Amino acid sequence: MKNGARVASEKFEVIVAGGGPAGLAAAWAAGRAGARVRLLERYGFLGGMATAGQIGSILGHYVTEGQPAVTGFLERLINRMASLDGTAPAWEQARRRPGISFDVELFKYAADQLMLEAGVDLRFHTFACGVRTRSGRLTGLEIASKDGRGLLSGRIFVDATGDADLAAWSGLPFQKGRPEDGRGQSMGSIFRVAGIDEARLTPEVRREAHARLKELRDRGELTIYNQSLGGKGSTIRPGEHTFNLTRFPGDATRTAELTAAELFLRRETHRIVEFLRRNVAGFEKSYLAASPANAGVRETRQIEGLATLSAGDVLEGRKSETSIARCAYCIDIHCPLGYTTGNIHYCHQDCPSTLPCPMLEKYRDRLPKTSETGMSSLRPPAGDWFNIPYGCLVPRGSRNLLVAGRCISATHQAMSSIRVMATCMATGQAAGIAAALAARGRIPVSEVPVSEIQARLREQGALY
């Protein structure tokens, strides 16, 4: 086939762009609801940031030990991984933990199985690269693959790209970053180290390593925002830890900045691994087993939807009659300036940084405020959650496009709570059901009865 040849056009009831946590749940839910679904994924496997990004643990599902905020597709996925490997925790055990650890390879295989069982038509190695629109409708999705360039037609589209690419290409309104300067949360990378003698990681060894890492961080010799020795995030295997230490500021919708992030984060990863091997007991024979295929992007575009989630919704645990998902995670803003020295983690009014910061200098009162309860004041009330209204998934001005995952309609502060993987799956499942209902009813996505979405969510075992 000649370079640039066009593949045959195909038509589906629902087309989902992006096979990460939100896209997986959307495609599965739409397929289970009876729609003909095509799921597009740029890699040769599913899972998005959970697999390509090595990101774990799964967060956002936990209210209390006896009360989850997210079930549905997440529960199916966890139980499928457990059925494939007895060392993986089943849902009844996993849901009782604030973070669910998993094995990346099990995640990939379990996702394959769930999609095929739901009748989802999969296309790996396929990039969405443009859209066709007419009179407020998205009429076609331009794709590129080894087959060439092509056009997919569908009744309803779900943007699960994480960056709201389809919405942005369609000319629909969106916001980027915090309103004061447009900066979004810094990027990072999670990497996996194997060959660790975990029996030697005594409390004393950990204390000494923490002190040394803190010293290097505060001197600026390592760009790390904490001094953890890792844990079981995206691994459940003996002798392996995953690490979430690195940070880089930038706009991940710009390839030059994303490239700079990849280069910097990879360099820092190798420097950290070398430090551990040379200086920490138990790490003498350790090695870098896996690094992410792309930087861990926390924030880019947020659509302007028919409803917008706010920090007040999160902190007050607000409920909505049009809810399609729950979340119990905290406001978790990683410093948009990329600062790491001085114990800088969350972005809030009491940040200890002495470095130049426009928010602390000019807009301190607009930042999240901690209290005598510390960081717990950045989450919903104890034992409670907040709702995500359906309108957060519906872009203003769109007739047949829904958005799921971290790029739904939310303020800069609120999105830092809903960006985690369990919540992305919850919004994805709701978007998939709504897409199937809109496609079958031949109605705009804004007119899908929320009560019907909620009924289908209950049928699929989801909470809202």
N, C-alpha and C positions, 0 to 999 in steps of 0.2 A: 504494500500500500504506500502511495506517495506521501511524503511528509506534508502534514497539514490536511490530509484527506478527511472528509467528514463522515462520521459514522451515522447510521440510519437513525432518524428520529424515533423516539418511543414515547408512549403516553401511559401515565400511571394515575391512580386516584390520589395517592399521597407520595410525595418525594421528600425525603429527609436528607439534608446536607450535613454531614458530620457524624461519625460513628463513635463519639465519645460517650460519657455517661448519660448526657441528656438525649443525644441522638439514638442511642441504643434503646432507651426506655420509650422514646417516641415511636420508633419503628415497630418495636414489639407490641406496644399498646394499640397502634393503628392496625397492625396485622391481626391481633387478637379480636379487634372490633370488626373484622371482616373486610377491610380495605385492601386493595392491591397496592403494595408498597415497594418502592425502590429506595434503598439506603446507600448513599455514596460515602466512601471513605478514602482518604488520600494514601494511607498506609496499607500494608498487606494484611492487616489484622484490625480488630475492633478494640475499643476501650479508651482511645484518646489519651488524655493526660494520665489515666490510671495505668496504662500499659506503655505507650510511647513515652510518656512523661515520668514513669516510675513513681508517680505520686501516691502516697498512702500515709496514713490510714484513711479509710472512708469516714467522713465526718458529716454531721448535720442531722443524723437520724435519732440522736439520743436526747431524751428529756430527763428521765430517771431510769434506774435499773429495771423497773417494771413497766415503763411507758416509753415506747418509741414514738418519734414524730413522723418517720417514714417507714412504709412497708412496701406492699405491691411488688413492682419489678425488682427493687433492691432485695427483698426477701427471696424471690425466685433465684436471683443471681447468686446470693450467698449460699443457699441450699444446694444449688447445682454445683458450685465449686466444692462444697463439702462432700457431695456424692461422688465426685471424681477423685478425691484424695482425702482419706480419713483424717489427715492431720489438719485440714482446714476446718475452722469452726462452723457449725451449722447455725441457722438463724437464731434459734432459741438461746444459744450461748452468746453469739456475736452481738445481738441487739442490746445486751446488758452492759456493753462496754462503750465508753464515749467515742472510741475509735476502733474501726474494724480493720484488722490486718488481713492481708491476702497475698497470694502468690500470683505474680504477673502472668505466668504462662497458663495457670488455671483460669484466670480471668479471661484471657483471650479465647480459650477453648470453650469455656462455659458460655461466653457471649455468642460464639458461632452457633452453638447448639440451640440456644434460645431463639435466635433470629430465624434459623431454618425451620424450627418447629412452629413458629408463628407465621410461616409462609412469606417471610420478607425476601425480596429479590435483592441480593447483595452485589455491589460493584466496588471492589478494592482498586487501588492505584488510579483513582479517578478524582480529578480536581474540579470543583465548581469554580468557574473563572469569569462569569458574567451572567446577566439576566436580560430577558426581553419583557417589556411591560407595555400595557395599553390600558388607558382609562382607569388607572388605579389597580389593575390586575397584573399579577406576574404571569405572563403567558408561556414563558419557557426559561429553562436553566441551561446556560452554556457550560459545557464540560470539556475537559481535555484529558486524554489518557493515551496509552500505547496504541490504541486504535485510531487515534487522530482526534479531531474536534467534532463535537456533536451538540445536539439540542434535545433536551428532555422536556416534554410537555406534561403537565399535571394539573389536576383540579386544585389541589391544595399543596402548599409547600411549607416545610418546617425548617427554619434556620437554626441549626444546632452547631454552628461553626465556632461558637465561643466568642467570636468577634462581631457578630451581627453582620456578616459580609453581605448576605443576600438583601437584608433590609437596607444597608448603606448603598449598595449598587442600584437598588430600586428607587433611590432618591427619598426614602422615608426618613423622618427626623430622628436624630440620635444625639446623645451627649457623650463626651469623653472626659473621664477624670473628674477631679473636684472642680467646682465652679470658679473658685478663686484664681486658679492658674492653669487648669486643664490637665494637671499631672495625675496620672493613675498610679496604682500600687506598683511597687518594684517587682521585677521578675526574679526568679530564683531557679534552682535546679536541685532535684533529689537524686542522689546516686546511691548505689548499693555496694557495700564492701563485704567480701567473703574471706574465709580463712581466719576468722577471729577465734581465739581461745577464750570463750565467754566465761569459763570458770575462773579465769585470772582477773576478771574485771571486778575486783573487790571494791567496797566503798572507799577505801583509802586510795586505790588506783584512780578511781573516778574523781575524787576530790582533787588529787594532784593534777590530773589531766585537765579538769575544768579550770583550775587556777592558771595553768600554763596557757590554755587556749584563750582565756579572758585577757591575759597579759598581751598576747600577740594581737588580739582583736583591738584592744585599747590603744596599742601602739600603731595600729593600722597596717601591721605586717600580714595579717590574714583578713580578708573581707568576709567576715562571718557575723551574723547577728545574734548568735547564742553560742554556748560552749558545750553543747550536748555531745555525748558519744553515741548518738543514734539509738535506734530501737527497731522493733518489728512493725514497720509501716507497710511497705509494699513487698514484704517478704515474711514468710512464716518458718523459714528454714534455720536449723541450728548453724551457728558459726557465721551468720549473716546479720548485718544491720543496714538499715537505710538512714541516710543523713539529710537533714533539711537545714542547711547552714548559710547558704550563699544568697547574695542579693545584688541586683543590678537595676538602676533606674532607666526607663526608656519607654517609647511608644511601640508596642509590638505589632501595630498595623503598618509600620514603616520597615521595609526590609533591611535598610542600612542599620537601623537601630537594633533590630532583631538579630542581625548578623553580629554586631558588636557584642550583644549580650551573650550569644552562643560562644564566641571566642573567649570572652572574659570568664564566663562561668565554667567552661571546660578547663581553662588554666587554673582557676582557683580550686576546682575539684581535685586535680592532680597534686596540687601543693598541699591540700588538706590530707589526702591519703598518704602522701610521703611523710608528713609530720606525724601522723598516727603510727605509721610503721616504725619510724625511728625513735619515737618518744614514749609510747604508751604500752605498758605490759599487756600482753595478750594479742597485740596487733603485729608482732614481729613477722609473722608469715601471712599477713593479710594482703589483699590486693583488690583493685577496683574491678568488680564483677560486671557492673552495668552502669551506664550513664544515660540520661534521657536523649531521645531522638530530637527533641527540641526544648527550648527553655520553658520553664514553668511560668506561664502567663497568668497573672491574677486578674487583670482588668484592662479592658480596652473600651469598646463602645457599649453604651446602654441605649436601647431603643426608647423612644418616647411613646408610651403605650396609653391605652384607654384608662389605665390606673397606674399609679407609680408608688412603689414601696418606699417608705421613709424610715429614718432612724427611729422616729417615735413609734412606728409600728413594731419595730424589733424590740425596743427597750420596754415598751408597755405591754407587749404580748397581745397586740390588738387582733381581734377576730373579724372576719368578714363573711357575709351571707353568700358572697360569690367566690368563696375560697375554693382552690383546686389543689392546694398543697400546704403542708405545715413545715416549719423550720424552728429549731431551738438553738441554733448556733449563735455565737457572739459577733459583735462588730469587731472585725479583725483586719485592720488596715495596716499593711506592711509599708513602711516609710516610703512615700513616693519619691523622695530625694535619694533613696538608696543608702542612707546613713546606717552605719553598723556600730561605730565606736560609742562608748558611753551607755551601754545597756539599752539600746533603742530597739524596740520590737513593735508594739502597737503604736499607732499614731493617735495621740489623745492630749488633752490639756495639760496633763502632768508629765509629759515627756521630759526626760532628764537631759536632753541634748543641749549643748552649748554652741552648736554649730549654727550657721545662718539658716533660718527657716522662715519663709514668709507667713506661714500659718501661725507659728508661735509669736512672731513679731507683730503681725497686723490683725490676725483673725482668730486668736486663741479661743475666744468665746464661741466660735463655730465648731470647734473640735469636740469629739465625744468627751464626756467628763467622767472621771472615775470618782469613787467615794471611799468611805472608810472600809467598804467591802472589797476594795481593789478592783482587779479586772473582772470580777463577777458582776460588777455594775454595768458592764458593756454587753450583757446578754439579757434575754427575757427574764422576767421574775422567776424565782426558784420553782421548779416543777411545772413550768408553763412553756408555751410556745406561741408563735405568731402565725397568722395565715397569710398566704400569697393569693391575692385575688386573680381571677381569670384575666381581667383587663391588663395585667402586667405582661401577658403573653401576646397581646394583640397590638401591633403597631398602629399608631394613628394614621389613617389614610389608606390602610391596606384592606383589601377585600379577601385575599386568599393566601396570605402569608402569616404564619405564627412563628414565634421565637421561643426557644427553650434554653435553659442553662444559665450561665453567668451573665449573659447579655440581655436578660429581660429588663423590663422597665423598673428601674430602682435608682435611688440617689447613690452618690459615691459612697456614703457611709453604709447605707442599707445593703448595697450589692456585696460589700465585704462579708456580710453574713450569709447571703444566699448562694455564694459562688462555690461552696463546697460540694463534694460529689454526690452525697445522698440527696441533697436538695435539688441538684441538677437532674438527678434521675426522677424525682417527684414532679418537677415542672415538665420534664420530657414526657413522662407518662400521661400527664394531663393534656399536653399539646398533641400527642398522638391520638388520643381519644377524640379531642375536639376536631382534629383534622379529618378523621374518619367520618365523624358525624356531619361536618360541613360538606365533605365530598359526596357522601351518599344523599344528603338533603339538597345538594346544589344551592347552598346558601352562603352568604359571606361569613367569614369566621367570627365577626362581631355579633352575628345573630344566632349563633349556636346557643341553645338554652343551657345555662350553667347547671340547672337542676338535672339535665340529662347527662352532662359530663360527670357530675357527682355520682349519679346512679351507676354509670359505667365504671367509675373509679372504685366504687364499693364492690362491684362484681369482680373486679380484678384484684381485690384485696388491699386497695390503697387507702390511706388516710387523707383527709383534707380539712 
